[in-house]
Amino acid sequence: MTSGLQETLSALSSASRVLPRETGYASLWTAFPNFIFHSSVILKIGAIVQPLFSAFGDESLFVRLDNAGTRVVITQKKHLGKVRKIRSSLPALEFVIIVDNVRTADLEPGEILFSLEDTEPVERFEISPTRAETHSLLHYTSGTTGQPKGVKHVHYSIMSQYLTTKWVLDLRDDDIYWCTADPGWVTGTSIRNNRARGASG
């Protein structure tokens, strides 16, 4: 990992210290690089990443956030309206963080503006300790044949993703990997595969 990216992740992680740990963090994105950065930060502070499809409407969001008891949503300003529409029905949801460098906005209680540009660089951040079976990701099924079901992944699952990347995709250290799928689905989250293997993506 380059020093610049390491400092970026450490800065984001340091800024996240005030937020609850060991709980669900939902990421609602359109911009792909942001998901990679913030999902890494969520894992570093010992919380659980809950990726959400950017095209979900408020009802689809509610079903998943309510079932998971999600406490923090990290999103972009353009998705904020959908979250606000259902927030009063989500008692567990404590914070909504808007992170696409919006400098001013009419905020409601529990909403936080975060700008990486205004955050001091951090050279080192102490990663929260986890075990192999500590929960890391919470994916939900599409709900095509019934209510969406939550599927928990653990930190050790990265080993299976590493082997898939190595043996099935045959990614090499000098390969560049692109995943077209939205990060809200398990296929899109497989972007972690190439990083485990050492390839760029």
N, C-alpha and C positions, 0 to 999 in steps of 0.2 A: 504494500500500500504506500502511495507517495506521501511525503511529509505534508503537502498541502491538503490532501484529502483527510489525512489523519488529524490535522489541526481542525479542519472543518467539523469532522465528526465529534471530536473532543469538545469543541466549543458548543455544539448543539447539545451534547450530553450534559455538559456543565450547566447550561441554561435550563435543562430539564430537571435538575435536582429537586426543585420545589414541588414537582408534580408527584402524584402517588405512584409507587412502584408495585411490582408484583400484581399487576392488574391489567385489564385489557385496554389497549390503545388502538382505536380505529383510524385507518388511514384512507381518506377519500381523495383521490388524485385524478388529474388528467395528465400532468407533466410527469413523465417517467423518471427522470433523474431524481426528482424530489422524493419519490417513494423509496428509492434505493438509499438515499441519505438518511431519511427519517426512520425507516424500518431498522437500519443498522443502529441508530441511536436508541430506539425503543429496546432493542435487544441488549445494548450495552448497559442500560440502567436497570435491567432485570425485569422488564415488563413484557407483555405479550402483544405481538403484532396482529391486528385484525384487518386484513386488506378488504377494501370495499370497491365494487365496480363503479366507475365514475358516472355511468349512465343510469344508475339506480334512481328511481323516484323516491319520494319521501316514504311511501308505504313499505317498499322493499328495504329501505334503510332502517325503518322502525322495527321491523320484524327481527332483523339481525342484531341491532344495537340493544333492543329490549331483552332478547333471549340471552345475550352474552353478558348483560349487566355492565356494559362498557362505561368506563369512567372518564375517558379523554378521547376527543375526536380531533385529529389533525387534518386540516383541509385547506383549500383555496377559497378565496372570497367568492368566486362564482358558484360554489356549491353551498355557501353559507345559508342561503334562503331555505334550502331543503332541510337542513339541520334545525334551523330555528322553528320551522313549521311543526316539528315533532318533539322538540326538546321538552316542552312542558309535560309530555307523557312519558318521559324517560327519567325517573327519579334518581337513577344511579349516575347519570351523566353530570360530571362536575365542571369540566373545562372543555372549551372549544378553542383550538389554537389555529389562527389564520397565519400562514407562513409564506405567502408569495410576495413578500416585500411591500405590502401595503402599509403606507406610513400613517394614514389617517382613516378613520372609519367610525361610524356611530355604533359603539359596542354595547351589547347587553351584558347583564351580570354573568360572570364566568367565562366571558370571551376574552382572548388574549391575542394581541398582535405580536408577531415575532419576525424580526428582520435579521438575517444572518450578517448583513452588511454592517449592522450596528452592534454586533456582538464581538467582544474582545477574543482574539485567538487564544486557544488553550493548547499547550504543547502535549500535555499528558492528562488522561482521565482514568481514574481507577474503575475498571469494569466490575459491575456487580457479579459476585460469584454465582455460578449455576452448576447444576449436575447434568449428566447425560439425559435424564428423564424429566428435566425441568421444561415446562411448557414454553414454547417459543412463538408459535403461530396458531391462529384460529381462523380456519377457512370455513365458509358456508357453501353448501351445495346450491345449485341454481334454483331449486324449488319447483322444477318443471312438473314433477309427479306428486307434489305434496309440499308441506311446510319445509323451508330450508333447514338443513341439519348442520350443526356445527361439528367440524372435524378438527381435533387438536393435534398439533405436531409438536415434537420435542426437539431440543437442541441437537441430540444425537442423529436426528434425521438427515442432517447435513452430510453424514457419511454415505447414506444411500444416494443422495443427490450427487455427491462427488463421484461415486462409482458409475452412476448413470451417465454423467458427463464424460467420464473417461472411457467407458467400454461401449456405450451405445452411440453417443454423439461424436466420440473420438476427437474431442477438443484438445488442442495442444497449447503450450504456453504462448506461442506467437500467433494464435488465432484471434480473430475479432468476432464476437458472437452477438447476434441481434435477436431479441425475442419480440415478436409483433403483438403478442397477446396483452390485454390490459392487466395491470398488476393486481386488480381486484379478484382475478381467478387464479387457481393454483398453477396453471400453465405460465401465467405472467410472472408469478413469484419465483418461477424456476430460474430467473435471472441470477439467483444465488448460486446456481450450479456452476456457471462459468467462473465466478470469483473463487469458489472452492477449488477449482482446477488450476487457477492461475491465469486464465485467459482474460482478455479485455471484453467489455460489453457495454 
